[in-house]
Amino acid sequence: MHFAFSFIKHYICKSGGYVSMRHNKLRDHTGELLTVAGCKDMKIEPQLLPLSGEELLPGSNKSELAQLDVSARGVWAPLDRAFFDIRVFHPQAQTNASIKTVPGMYTHHEQLKKRHYNNRVINVEKGTFTPLVFSTSGGAGQEATRFMKTVAQKISESTNQQYSHVMAFVRRRYRFALLRTCIIALRGYRKRPKGRQEAAIEDLNVGMIPKD
């Protein structure tokens, strides 16, 4: 029992910055994918416009310093600006104990994000909001899956590669990012060996092989 508690604590404890590292890795990865997919005006942590008397629904984030994780144009429709915010949850965390199924957990966290930001983004930013919810086990919610399919389709068309291969590539990148940061949370951060660098997405084909 003590081992199980310690194991869960490593995943959810914010001390040491590992939770933030996991979130930021997925945030940056999402931005890279949007750039490779040809989406324009990609921004990391875009600041939301200040409110000027708009009436927002209860639960909406009304902070003057509110920001989301990623934004870009041309994701869902040409020129439309899309906003994304990322959440990674651990299914065995005590905060999820009242939710009986893992699919229900994904839906719950998506709804929380939408309650905080959807109304503000639609009415103030005149854009769309999509919560990208992942779990530490490597899964993704319905909204995140829809996003990955859309990005994979755009990359497939722009690179003339098979959609199924690109989709598998996109899923792998997210799962490896989750796996790597979860391992770091368990064993601590170790410096990358000298001279070894992670290849950028645009430098790989869908088989994760460096381009000539």
N, C-alpha and C positions, 0 to 999 in steps of 0.2 A: 504494500500500500504506500509506504514511504517512497519507494522507488518510482511508482506511478505518479505520485504528487510532484516529485522532483523533476521528472521527465516533462510533465505538463508545464511546470513553472518555467523551464528553459524556453519554451515556445512563447509564453505570454508575458514574461517579466520584461518591463521596459528598461530596467537597469542595464547599463553597458551599451545601449544603443542598437541592439540586435534587431528589435522589432522595427525600428525606424530604417535600419539597413535593408531589411527584407522589403518593406514598403517602397523605399526609394529605388531599389533595384528593379522592381516591376514597373514603377513609374517611368524610369529612364528607358526601360525596354519598350514600353508602350510608345513613347515618343519616337524611338528609333524605327519601330515598325511603321508608324504613320508617315514618317519621312520617306522610307523606302517605298511605301505604297503610293507615293506621289501626292499626298495631301499637303496643302499649302498652309503657310502661317502657323506652323506647329510651335506651341509654346509650352514650356514646363512651368508649373505653378503660376498660371495666369491670375492676376488680381481681378476680382469681380468689380463691376461698376458700382459706385456708391448709390444708395437708395435716395430717391428724391420725392418722397411722399407716397410711394407705391404701397398698396395694401397687400401683404403676403399672407398666405395661409398659416395657421398656427403650427409651430414647429420649424418654420423656415429659419435659416441662418440669416440674421439681419446685421451681422457685424460689418463695420466699415472696412475691416482688414480681411474679410473673407476671400479665400482663394481656393481653386481646385487644382487637381494634379496635372492635367494635360488638356490642351485644347488644340483644335486644328480645323481647317476649312476643307470641304469636299469629301467628308467621310461618308455621310448618308445621302447628301444631295450637293450638287455643285454650288460653291460659294457659301453655303450654309455653315455656320460655325458650330462645332460640336464640342462639348465639354465632357471630361471623364474624371472620375474620382475612384481611387483604388482602395479596397479593404481586403485584408487577409485575416481570416479567423481560424482558430483552432477548434475543431469539433468537440473535443473533450474538455474545453474550458468550462468553468462553473457558470459563466454567463449564458451558455448555450444549453444548460441542463434541462430547461423547461421545454425545449423544442425536441420533439421525439425523432425526427428524421433529418438526415443530412440535407436532402433537397429543401426541406423546410427551413433549414438554417440559411441556405443561400438566399431564398426568397425573403426571409426576415431581414437580413443585412442589406439587401437591395432596396427594400421598402424604407428602411431607416435612412439610407443615403438620399433616396428620392424625397422623403419628407423634409430633409434639411435643405436641399438645393434645387429640386426640380422646378418648383414654382418661381423661384427667383431667377433662374436661368432663362425660363420661357418668357417671363414678363419684363425683365430688366435687360438681360443680355440679348434677347430675341434669338436664342439659340436652342440647342437640344442638350439634354443631360443624360448620360448613361453611367450607371455605377458598375464598376468592374470588380466583382467579388470573387475571391479565390480562397481556398482552404490550404492549410499547411500540408495536407495529404496530397496536394497536386491537382485537385479538381477545380472546376470553374462553374459559376452560376450561369443562368440562361442568358443574361445580358452580356456577360463576358464572352460566352460562346458565340453569340450573334456578332459581336464585335470582331472576334477572331476570324469568323467566316467571311465577313465583309472585307477585312484587311487582306486575307489570303486571296480572295477573288481579285482584288486590285493588283496585288503583287503578281499573281498568275498572269493577268492580262498584260502587265507592263514588261514582264520578263519572258513571256512566252513559255512558261513552264506549266506542267500539269497541276491543276488545282489541288487534287488530293495530296500530291507531294508537298505543295506549299503549305497546306493546312496542317499536315503532320509536322512540318518544320516549325511553324508558328507555335503549335502546342508544345513541341519539345523545348523551344526556347523558354517559354513560361515555366514549364515543369522543372527544367534544369536550374533556372533562377531560384525557384522556390526551394528545391532540394539543396542547392548550395548554401543558401542563407539559413535554412533550418539546421544543416550540419554545423555551420559556424556558431549558431546559437547553442548547440550542445557541447561542442568541443573548444570553442573560442576561435578567434581570428588568427590565422597564420599568414605571414606575408607570402605573396606570390614569388616563386623562384625567379631569380634575376634573369631578365631577358625574355620571360614568358609573358605574353599579353593575350587577353581575350580578343578574338577576332570580331570586328564590327560586322553587323548584319549585312551591310551592303557589300562586304568583301567575301561573302559566302554564297554558294548556290544552295538550293533547298536540301541537298545531301550533306550540308555543313562542311563542304570541301572548299578550301580557298580557291578563288578564281585565278586563272593564269594572268 
